[in-house]
C-alpha cells in the first residue's frame, strides 16, 4: 500500500474489535467538586467499520473517545475498560501512550488551524509524525521521509503535493489544512482513526470531499473510524453503525439505516426531528412589497493589496442587493467567496474600494469612525463563535450591556433593566447576567450574543454563521428564536451561512456568491429547488442528506 513498506498494525489481523469500550465512567475534579462526564458507556468498532458517535454538547461523546487515546487532563478519574486490540489503554503509562499514538490510534481534530504549527512547513510537521516511531522507520533517510510526506499528501488528494509539502499552514485553505491533518493522522497507518467533528467548519463542497477522502482511506487502510459529529447528514453519509449519547450515557446503538428509519429512544427521535431538510417549506413570513428598504448595497467592490508582490486581490466584485424591513437575505457560498467581507462592509467594519452601502438612506461606505458611531446603533452583528466574541473577563450581563453603555442608553438602572429584558427575550434563565461566558453552554452563549446584537433595537442585523458550531437541537431553538425576535422587532437581516438547509428555513431570498461575484439571486424556494447556475447546483449536490438510503444512492450515482 505504501512505498516505504510500513507494516500494518497487528490489530487489523485480529478477529476482534479494533477498539472496545466497556463500562467506561469518567469524572473530573473541579473547584466545585466532582463532575461526572461519562457513566457506564460501552461500545466497540470493528476493523474497516465507521462508527458514528452522536449527541449534543456535553453528552460525553468526545470524552469517551479521547479516553481511548489518553488525551484526558490530569483531573480526570477513569474506571472501566478501554481496549485497543488486546491491550488495555487505561492501564498504560505516559510512555506506552506515546508509543501507540499515531502508530496504532490517531486523531483528526475539528479545527486544523489550531492543530498545525504556523512556524513549520507542512513537510516538517509530516516528517515529525512519520519519524515519531523509530522502530517502524529506522532505515528511512531524510530524502525518503520527504518522499513519504509527498506520498501522504497525494493519498489525501492535496493538489500539487510536491510543491505544497514546503508550504506553511497559512498558505493553505481550510479544506487543504484538514487534508494535511488527516495525512498526519495516517502517517503510520493506524488501526483506529478518531475523527472529532472533522467537517464542522467546512463548506458543503469541501465537507463532501473530506468525507469521500475518509471513506477511501478506510477502504484502502482497513482502519476503523470513530466519527464524532453532530451533523446527522454526515452520519447518514458515512456511518455503518451509530452510538447515540445523552448526558454521559449511551441511549441507543443501531445500524445506521435502522436508526434513521425507526429510532427506539425518544432522544434519538428528537435529534433526528431537529435536523433541517432541504426542500421543506420556509418558515420565513412574507414581506410586504411596500416594506421600507433598510439596506441597499450597490456595485460593492472590495480589493486587498497583495503586499510586496504588488497588485490587488478582488475579494468582492460589483455586488448589489437590497434588504427590506422584516426580510432575511441568505448569503451562501464557499470559503473565500467573499461572504464575510460583504457582511463586514455592511456593518461598517470593512472599508470598500468602490460602490455604496446605504443603511436607511445613509451611505456608510466612506464614513470615518467618528461619523459612523451614531449610525452603528442602527445595526447589530452576531458572530460565528460566541466563545471568542464574548469577553471572558466580563459577566454575561456586562457583555450584553456594553453597546448600551457605549451609546449612553441611560443610567445604570435603565441599562440593567434593559439587559434583564433582553436575556429574558432570548430565553435565558434569571441570574444569567451574573455568570461568565465559560459557565454557559454553546447555545446559551449564542443566545447571549444575539441579545447583545439586539440591545439597541437595530434596524439591520448581520448574522455571520451564527449556528455552524451548534448541535442540531440547539441550532433549531436558536433559529426559532431568531425568527420570533425578527417578527417582534422587525429588523432586516443578512444571514451568512454555508448550511443551505438553515438558509432555506430562515430566508425569503438567497444570494449565491462565488469568487466575490453574485451568480444567482432569487427567492429561496426558487434557487434551492430549481437553481440555474452550475455553481449553485454543485453546492446543492454536495449537501449530505440525513437519509442513509438516499446518500448511498447518490454515491452510486456519483453524487
DANOR-V832330 format. One record per backbone hydrogen bond with DSSP energy under -0.5 kcal/mol. NH is the residue of the N-H (numbers start at 0). CO is the residue of the C=O. E is the energy in kcal/mol with one decimal. If there is no record, write none. Layout:
nh=<NH/NH>
co=<CO/CO>
e=<E/E>
//
This chain:
nh=<4/8/11/12/13/13/17/18/19/20/21/23/24/25/26/27/28/29/29/32/34/35/36/36/37/38/40/42/44/47/48/50/50/51/51/52/53/53/58/63/64/65/66/67/67/68/69/70/75/76/78/80/82/83/84/84/85/86/88/88/89/90/91/96/97/98/99/100/101/103/104/105/107/108/111/113/114/114/115/117/119/121/122/124/125/126/127/128/129/130/131/135/136/136/137/139/144/145/146/147/148/149/150/151/152/153/154/155/156/157/158/160/162/163/164/165/166/168/170/171/176/177/178/179/180/181/182/183/184/185/186/187/188/190/191/192/193/194/194/195/195/196/196/199/201/206/207/208/209/210/211/212/213/214/215/216/217/218/219/220/221/223/224/225/226/226/227/227/228/228/231/234/235/236/237/238/239/240/241/242/243/243/244/244/245/247/248/250/250/251/253/255/258/259/260/261/268/269/270/271/272/273/273/274/279/282/290/293/293/294/295/296/297/297/299/300/301/303/305/308/309/312/313/314/314/315/316/317/318/320/322/324/326/328/329/329/330/331/331/336/341/342/343/344/345/346/347/348/349/351/352/353/355/357/358/358/359/359/361/362/363/363/366/371/372/373/374/375/376/377/378/379/381/382/385/387/388/389/393/395/396/398/399/400/401/403/404/405/406/407/408/414/415/416/417/418/419/420/421/422/423/424/425/426/427/431/433/434/436/438/439/444/445/446/447/448/449/450/451/452/453/454/456/458/459/460/461/462/462/463/463/464/464/467/469/474/475/476/477/478/479/480/481/482/483/484/485/486/487/488/489/491/492/493/494/494/495/495/496/499/502/503/504/505/506/507/508/509/510/511/512/512/513/515/516/518/518/519/521/523/525/526/527/528/529/536/537/538/539/540/541/541/542/542/546/550/551/552/553/554/555/556/557/558>
co=<1/188/8/9/9/10/44/44/82/42/80/40/78/37/76/34/74/27/32/29/27/33/25/34/25/247/23/20/18/221/45/48/224/49/240/226/51/242/55/59/60/61/62/63/64/65/66/65/72/26/24/21/19/86/17/82/83/83/81/86/81/87/88/92/93/94/95/96/104/99/99/191/193/106/109/110/110/111/111/115/116/166/164/120/121/122/123/124/125/126/128/132/132/133/133/136/140/141/142/143/144/145/146/147/148/149/150/151/153/152/156/157/159/159/160/162/163/119/167/168/172/173/174/175/176/177/178/179/180/181/183/101/185/103/103/223/105/192/225/107/193/194/227/196/198/202/203/204/205/206/207/208/209/210/211/212/213/214/215/216/217/190/48/192/50/224/194/225/52/226/229/230/231/232/233/234/49/49/253/51/241/251/53/242/248/58/245/243/248/243/241/239/254/255/256/257/264/265/266/267/268/269/270/271/276/504/287/291/322/322/357/320/295/355/318/353/315/312/310/305/306/303/311/301/312/301/515/315/299/296/294/291/323/492/327/508/494/329/510/333/337/338/339/340/341/342/344/343/343/364/300/300/297/295/356/361/293/357/358/360/356/361/363/367/368/369/371/371/372/374/375/459/461/380/383/384/384/385/390/434/432/394/395/396/397/400/400/401/402/404/403/410/411/412/413/414/415/416/417/418/419/420/421/423/422/428/430/431/393/435/436/440/441/442/443/444/445/446/447/448/449/451/453/377/377/491/379/460/493/381/461/462/495/464/466/470/471/472/473/474/475/476/477/478/479/480/481/482/483/484/485/458/326/460/328/492/462/493/330/497/498/499/500/501/502/327/327/521/329/519/331/510/516/336/513/511/516/511/509/507/522/522/523/524/525/532/533/534/535/536/537/538/538/539/544/546/547/548/549/550/551/552/554/553>
e=<-1.0/-0.7/-1.0/-1.0/-0.7/-1.1/-1.8/-1.7/-2.4/-3.3/-2.8/-2.8/-2.5/-1.9/-2.4/-2.6/-2.1/-0.5/-1.9/-1.7/-2.8/-0.5/-2.6/-0.6/-2.1/-3.0/-2.7/-2.0/-2.5/-0.5/-2.0/-0.6/-3.0/-0.6/-2.5/-2.8/-0.6/-2.9/-2.0/-2.3/-1.6/-2.7/-1.5/-0.7/-0.6/-0.9/-0.9/-2.3/-1.8/-3.1/-2.3/-2.8/-3.1/-2.7/-1.4/-0.8/-0.6/-1.7/-3.2/-0.7/-0.6/-0.6/-2.0/-2.3/-2.2/-1.5/-1.3/-2.0/-3.3/-2.8/-1.9/-2.3/-3.2/-0.6/-0.8/-1.3/-0.8/-0.5/-2.4/-0.5/-1.4/-2.9/-2.6/-1.8/-2.1/-2.5/-1.8/-1.4/-2.6/-2.4/-0.8/-1.9/-0.8/-0.5/-0.7/-1.8/-2.4/-2.2/-2.1/-2.4/-2.3/-2.5/-2.3/-2.5/-2.2/-2.0/-2.3/-1.9/-1.6/-2.7/-0.5/-0.6/-1.1/-2.6/-1.5/-1.5/-1.6/-0.6/-2.3/-2.0/-2.6/-2.0/-1.6/-1.8/-2.3/-2.1/-2.3/-2.4/-1.9/-1.9/-1.0/-0.6/-2.0/-1.0/-1.6/-2.9/-3.0/-0.7/-2.8/-2.8/-0.7/-0.9/-3.1/-0.8/-1.7/-3.3/-2.2/-1.7/-2.5/-2.5/-2.3/-2.1/-2.6/-2.3/-2.4/-2.8/-2.4/-1.9/-2.2/-3.4/-2.0/-3.0/-2.9/-2.6/-2.6/-0.7/-2.9/-0.7/-1.6/-0.6/-0.8/-1.8/-2.3/-1.7/-2.3/-2.1/-3.0/-1.6/-2.7/-3.3/-0.5/-3.1/-2.9/-0.5/-2.7/-1.5/-1.6/-2.8/-0.6/-1.3/-2.0/-2.2/-2.6/-2.2/-2.3/-2.7/-2.1/-2.2/-2.4/-2.5/-2.2/-1.3/-0.5/-0.9/-1.3/-1.2/-1.7/-0.6/-2.0/-1.8/-2.2/-3.3/-0.6/-2.5/-3.0/-2.6/-1.9/-2.7/-2.1/-1.0/-1.8/-3.5/-0.5/-1.7/-1.0/-1.7/-3.1/-0.6/-2.4/-2.1/-2.3/-3.0/-2.2/-2.8/-0.6/-2.9/-2.7/-0.6/-2.4/-1.9/-2.1/-2.2/-2.4/-2.0/-2.6/-1.8/-1.3/-3.2/-1.1/-0.6/-3.1/-1.8/-2.5/-3.0/-0.6/-2.7/-1.2/-0.7/-1.7/-0.5/-2.9/-0.7/-1.2/-1.7/-1.1/-0.5/-1.1/-2.1/-0.6/-2.5/-1.7/-2.2/-3.1/-0.6/-0.7/-1.2/-1.2/-1.4/-1.7/-3.3/-1.9/-2.3/-2.4/-2.0/-1.2/-0.5/-2.3/-2.6/-2.0/-1.4/-2.9/-2.4/-2.8/-2.2/-2.2/-2.5/-2.3/-2.1/-2.5/-2.7/-1.9/-2.2/-1.9/-1.5/-3.0/-1.8/-1.5/-1.8/-0.7/-2.2/-2.0/-2.5/-2.0/-1.7/-2.1/-2.3/-2.1/-2.4/-2.3/-1.9/-1.4/-1.2/-2.0/-2.7/-1.8/-2.6/-2.7/-0.6/-2.8/-2.7/-0.6/-0.8/-2.8/-0.6/-1.6/-3.5/-2.2/-1.8/-2.5/-2.6/-2.0/-2.2/-2.6/-2.3/-2.3/-2.8/-2.2/-2.2/-2.0/-2.8/-2.7/-2.8/-2.7/-2.6/-2.5/-0.7/-3.1/-0.7/-1.9/-0.9/-2.1/-2.4/-1.3/-1.5/-2.6/-1.7/-1.4/-2.9/-3.3/-3.2/-3.1/-0.5/-2.8/-2.0/-1.9/-2.4/-0.7/-1.1/-1.9/-2.3/-0.5/-2.4/-2.7/-0.6/-2.8/-2.0/-2.1/-2.2/-2.5/-2.2/-1.1/-0.6/-0.6/-0.9/-3.1/-2.5/-2.0/-1.9/-2.4/-2.3/-2.4/-1.5/-1.6/-4.5>
//
